[in-house]
Amino acid sequence: MRHFSFFQTTKAKLQAVSGALVLAGALAVVAHGGVDPAHIHLKMADPNEGGARLTMAPAAHAAMPSVVKISASKVVKTPTAFQGDQSDLFQQFFGGRNGRNFQAPPSSHREGGLGSGVIISPDGYILTNNHVVDGATDVLVTLPDRREFKAKVIGADSKTDIAVIRIDAANLPAITVGDSNKLQVGDSVLAIGNPYGVGQTVTQGIVSATGRANLGIEDYEDFIQTDASINPGNSGGALVNDRGELVGINTAILAGNSGGNQGIGFAVPVSLARQVMDQIATNGHVTRAYLGVSIQEVTPGIARAMGLEGPKGALVSDVTAGSPAQKAGLQSGDVITAVNGKPVLETNQLRMEISMMGTNAPLKLQVFRNGSTVNLTAVTAEMPGKPVERASNEATPSNSALNGVSVESLNPQMARQAGVAPGTPGVVVTDVDPASPAASAGLKEGDVIQEVNHSKVANSSEFASALQRSKGESLLLINRKGNKLYLAV
């Protein structure tokens, strides 16, 4: 502050001296018959004249009202070391002679993160990244006009890093969706988001590449690469074209040691994000089509060895038994050169196109085999395994008030450790998620639940049955170290 005051005072003195000199000079000019500055007329620019302005302002103004800030938080558990008798009691209660090995009850703290999202419909649906809301217990959306809304996660797909959330609002400024398939290298784009939490920010760049894959960022990659500045907090924000139309969801950056922008950012094309969003909105989860082949790139050396004209197509290295590929007659060593009349240039293109086709989709395959072209027909099946999904809060069953609570049937040893009489019926609470409604209601590890909505429970089986019959809130009769109380969860 001392330096600031010194320079400020010195500056003021210099300005005063300078002003006096200028005034003296002006008076001298007038005195010697020069031109009076008051009579000098400047020609000002006419904003309506001249050629077209090279500006992205219209595109930015069209898209900015649709880009929101997302604040997500979650409760994180960390192991806690107990001291003295409390640790011994816990070990006896959950371990020791009954052979069980439970960890000490964890402490918990809340972690927060910032990201961005794009309003995709006037009734509150918002596109963002899965990693922005993954595991969050609370999601808060802040609109550009500073209104705040709690959001529900409708669904998410970790394999493409796309999530759909919704806020309870109407007449929102939904963005115009463009066609990412028409993007070309060199097209001008804007990245809009909330980097570092400083507020809505617009950066300009070009499309550096399309169809970027094999980066190890997501399972399914078809990224738009851009040099528009993307930084932490931009995740889930909008990549728009020169008309302000949404063409991508900003997802990742290639960062140096600083962790900031290096001029290489990646966005999920809106064509892919929209397919994921439509499946989530319709089915609540994402299903993928399945052909049943392992494929690899056709290198120049492989192309020469096989007699191909060039390194194009997808080389089949293995065919899964009983798969659509085997039923269609595909063989190891085949090169898939076209699907439904569209040339296959490389493996990621084939993988992406088939995965998003949906089940029972007909495929006309053009295959290069032993120097000849073979035409095969296949029908896709659903990819084996559990559907990739994140259940919506709206879809949570009404009898799930005790989600996040683990219980065990009470035995004599547990009864002693819980401070209740031997032979007491009920189930003992072995774990309570700190973010659950039960924890908020006051349920604790070691509590013995004896009734659920006035239905007596003697063991974990009866407890589960009582929950199935419950609607809305659950009224629990708790025995806590010999003292009974009711909790509404």
N, C-alpha and C positions, 0 to 999 in steps of 0.2 A: 504493500500500500504506500510505503514511503516513496518508492520509485515512481508509482503511478502519480502521486501528488506533485512530485518534482517536475516530471515531464508535462503534466497538465498545466502547471503554473508557467513553466518556460514557454509552452506553446501559446498560452494566452498573451504573454508579453510579446512574442514574435508576431502574433497576429495583430496586436495593437500597433506595433512599429510598422508592419507591412501595410496596414490600413492607412496609416498616416502618410507613408510614402506614396501609395497609390493616389490618395486624395490630392497630395501636393502635385503629383505628376499631372493629374487631370486638370487641376486649376492652371498649371503652367501651359498645357496645351490650349485651353480656352483663351488664356491671356495672350498667347502668341498667334491667335487667329486660326487655331486648328478646328476640327469638327467637334461639335458638342455630341457626346455619346447619346444623349436623349433623342437625337435626330437620325440615329442609325437604325435602319429598318432591316430586320433579318427575314430571309425567306424560309418559312417553316414547312416541313414535309407534310404533304396531304396523305393521310392514311388510306384514302380511296384511290390514290394514283399508284402507278408502278405495276410491275408484274406480280404473278402469284407468289405468295409467301411460302417459303419452305418451312413448314411447321407441322408438328404432330399434336398441336393443342386440341383440335377438334376430336381426334381419336381419344386423347386422354380425358377430356371432359365428358365424352360419351360413356366411358367405362368406369371412371373413378367412383361414381355413386354406388356401383354394384360390388365394390371390393370392401370387405369388412376385416376388422381385427378380431382374432380369436384368442382368448385367454383360457388355457386348460390347466387344471390342477388335479393331482392325485395323491393319495395317501401312500407313503412308502414305509414298509416295516423294516426295522433294523434290530438284530438280536441285542438283548439286554442282559447283562450279567447281574444276577441277584446277589445280595450280600447276606451273610449270616443265616439265621433261621429261615428267612423267607425263601432262600434258594433251596435249602434242605427240604422245606415243606413242599415246594413245587416238584422237586425231584421225586419225593415220595408219592405225591399225588398222581403224577403222570408217568412215573417210571418205577425202577426198583423191582419189587417182588412180582409184579404182574407182567414183567418182561417187556413192557412198552418203553419206547425211547422218544419222548416228546421233548422238544426244545423249550427253553425258557420263553415266556410270553414276550413277543417283540415290542419294543417301543415303536412309535410311529411319528412321522413328520410329514408335512404337506409340501410337495414340490410343484412348482408352476412353470409354465412355458408359454411362449407367445408364437402365434402364427397368423396366417391370413386365410381368407375364404372368399368365394365368389357367389353372389346371389344368382341362382339359376332359374328361379321362378318367383312370381309376385307373392305367392302364399307361403314363403319362408324357407324353401329348400336351398341349401348352400353346399357347394362343392368345396372340398379341402383335401389335404393329405391325411392318410391314415396315421402317419407318425405324429401329426399335430394333436390328435385326440386319442391316440392309443392308450388305453388304461386309465383314461381320465374319469374322475368321479364328478367333476363339475366342469362344464363348458360354458363360457360367457362370450357372447358375441356383441361387439360394439360397432354400430353403424357409423358411417361418415358424419351423420348429423348428431352424433354422441349419444343416441339412444342405446340402451343396453338391454339384452334379452338372454335369459338362460336357454341353452340349446340342448336338444336331445340327439343322441347319435342314432340315426336310422339304420345305418349299416356301413361296413367298411370292407375293403379288400386289401390285405397286406401284400399280395403278390404284385399289384400294380401301384400300391400306395395311394389309393383313392378312398375317400370317405364321404358320406352324405350325412349332413346334420340338418336339423330343422328348428326354427324359432317360431313362436306363436305371434305372428304378425301378418298383416295383409297390405296389399298395394305397394309392395316393395319394388325398388328399381332393378328389375332383372336385367342381366346383361344380354346382349345379342350374341348368339352362338354362331361362330364362323365355320369354315370348312378347313380343317388343318391338313387335309390331304392335298390341298392346292398350294400349300406353302412351298416356296422355292428358296434355295440358298441365296442370300443377298436381300431378301425382303426385309423391310423395316418393321420392327416390333417394339412394343413397350412392355416392361415388367412393372406391375403395380402391386404393392403390398405394404407391409408394416415392418421394415427391417430394423432390428435392434430395439423395437418398441418406440422409435422416435416419432411415429405418426405416419400417415399415408404418404408414400413416396413413389414417384414415377421415374423410371430410368429408361433410356433409349438404347437400342442396339439393332443388330440384324440377326437373321437366321444364319447361323454358322454351319449347320448341318441338320439333316433329317434322318430318321431311322437309326439313330445311335443305339447300339445294343452291346451285349457282352461286356458291360462295365462292372457288373457285380453289385449294382445298387439295388435292383429289384429282381424278382423271379422272371417277370415278363417286362421286357424293355423295348421301347420303340420311341426313344426320346427325341424331342426337338432340342438342338443345341443352340444357345444364343450367347452373345457377348454383352447383352444388356445386364447391368449390374444386378446380381441377385445375392442377397446376404441373409444371414440367420434372421428369421422372422418373416422372410418373404415366402416361406413354404406355404403352399395352398393358395397363393395369390394368383392373379391373372396375368397371362401372357396374351397380349392383344395385337391385332394387325393394324395397318394404317387407317382402317375404318372404325377402329374401336371395338371390333368383334373378337370374342374369346376364341383363341386358337390353342391354348394350352394352360395347364395348371403347373405353376412353378414348383419344383420338387427338390432339386439337389444342386450343389455346386462342387466344383473341383477346387478345393481350397489349399492354400499353402500353409506355412507355419502360423500365419496370422489368423487363419480360420475364416477370413473374409473373401470377398470377390476377387477372382483371378482372371475374369473375362471368359470363363467357361462355366455356363450354367445349363441346367437341363429341365425340361418341362414335359409332362405327360400330354400327348396330343389330345385335344378335346374330343376327337372321334373315338378314341379308346376310353377316355373318362366318361363319355356319355353312354357307351355300351355298359360299362360297369354300373353307372348310376341307374340306368333303366332296369337292370337285373335286380339291384338292391331294392328299388322302389316297387317292383312287381313281385319278387319272390322273397325278399328279405335277406338274400344271400346271393353269391355269385357261383354259378356252375360253369364248368368249362368242357368243351368238346374234347374227344379223345380218339386218336387214330391207332395208337399202339406201336409206334416205331421209335427207335433211337436213331438220330440223324447226326451227321457231321458235315462240315464244310467240304466243298470240292476245291481242293487246292490246284494250282497249275500243274503240279506233278501228277496228281491223281487224274486230272482231266486228260493229260497226255497218255497216261498208262491205260486209261479206259477207252480212248479214242473219241472223247468229247471235243466239241469245237472250242470250248473255253471253260474256265472255272465258274460254272453256273450250276444251279440246282442244289438239291439236298441228297447226300449219299446216305442210304439206309444201311446202318451198321448192325441192327438187330430188329427182330419182329417179335412182339409179345404174343405168346400162345393164347389163342382164343380171342384175340383182339379184332377190331374191325379191319385192321391192316392185313392180318393173316387170312381172314375170311374173304378179303378182296383179292388175295393172291400175291401180295407184295412179298418180296424176298430180300434177304440180306445181299447187298451188292447192287441193288437197284438204285438208280438216281431219279428222284422225282423232279421232273423238269417243268411241269405245269399242273395247276389245280383249277378246275372249272374254266379252263381256257386261259388263265392268267399265268404268265411265265413265273417260275420260281427262281429268283436271283440268288438268294442265300438262305441259310437255315432259319434264322430268326424270323424272317418274313413268313415262312411256312408255319412255324410254330405259333406265331401270333394270330395268323388268319384262321387256322383250324381251331385254336382254343376258344375264339370268340364267336364261332359259327353257331353254337347251340347243338343240342343233341338231336339225333335222327336227321341230320343234314346230309343230303346226297353229295358225294364228291366224285368228280370225273378226274381221274389221275392220268397224267401222261408220264410214262416211265421209260427211261433209257436202260435197256438190258442187253448185255452181250452184243453191243453194236447196233441194236435195232430198237425201234420205238414200240412200246406196248401200251395199250389203253386199258385201264382198269376202273371199276366202279366200286366205291365204298360208301358206307353209311356211318356217320360218327356216333359214338356212344358217350355217355357221361364219364368224365374222368374219375377213376376210382379214388376212394378216400373221402374224408369228411369235407363237405362244402366249406369254402372259405367264406367266413361271415363274421360279423359282429352284430349280435342281436340288438334290436332297437329297444330303448327304454319303454317305448309304447307297447312293445310286444311282451313285456315281462308279465308273467301270470299274476293274477290277483292274489294268489296264495303264497307269494314268494316274499312276504315281509321278513322272514327269517333267513333269507339268502345271506351267505357269509357267516353262518353259525354252524359249528361242528359239535356233535354230541355223541356220547357213548352211553350204553346201558350202565346203570349204577350197580357196582358190586360192593361187597362188604368193605374191602380195603379202601375203595374210592369214597365210600360213605364216611368212613372214619376221617379221611383226609379232608373231606368237604365239611366236616363238622356237623353231620346229621346222623341220626340214630341208625344202627344197622337194620336192614330190612326195609328202609324207607323206599317207597316206589318212586320212579322217575328216571330221568336221564341227566347226566352231568355235562355241562358245557365245557368242551375242551379247547375251543378257539372261537373268537369273535373278530370279524374283520372290522378294524377301526373306522372304515368308511361306510359301514352298513347301518341301516335303520335300527337294528337291534342294539348296536353300540351306542347310538344316539339316545336310545330309550333307557340305557343304563344296565343292560345285560352284561355280565362279566364272566370270565373263565372261572370255573369252580361253582357257579350257580347250579342248583338242581331244579330242573323244570318238572313240575308234577302235574300240571294241567295246561291244556291248550284250548281256549274258548270253552272252558268248563268241562272238557273231556279229559278224564284222567289218563295219564300215560305212565306205564310201568316200565317200558323199555324203548329202545330206539325204533323198533318196528311200529309200535303203537304211536310213537311221536310222529313218524312219517305219515301214518294214516290220518292222524289228526290234522296235519298240515294240508293234506289233500282235500279235506272237508272245509278248510278255513276259507273265508272270503274277506278280502280287504285286510283290516287290522287283525292282529292276533293278540288275544288277552292271555297272558301267561301267569300261572301261579308259581312263584319262585320260592324255593327254600334256600336261604342264604345263611349258612352256619347255624341252622336251627330256627331262624326267624323267617316267617313267611310274609311275602308281599306280592302284589300284582304289578305287572308291567304291561303296558299297551305298546305293541310294536307294529 
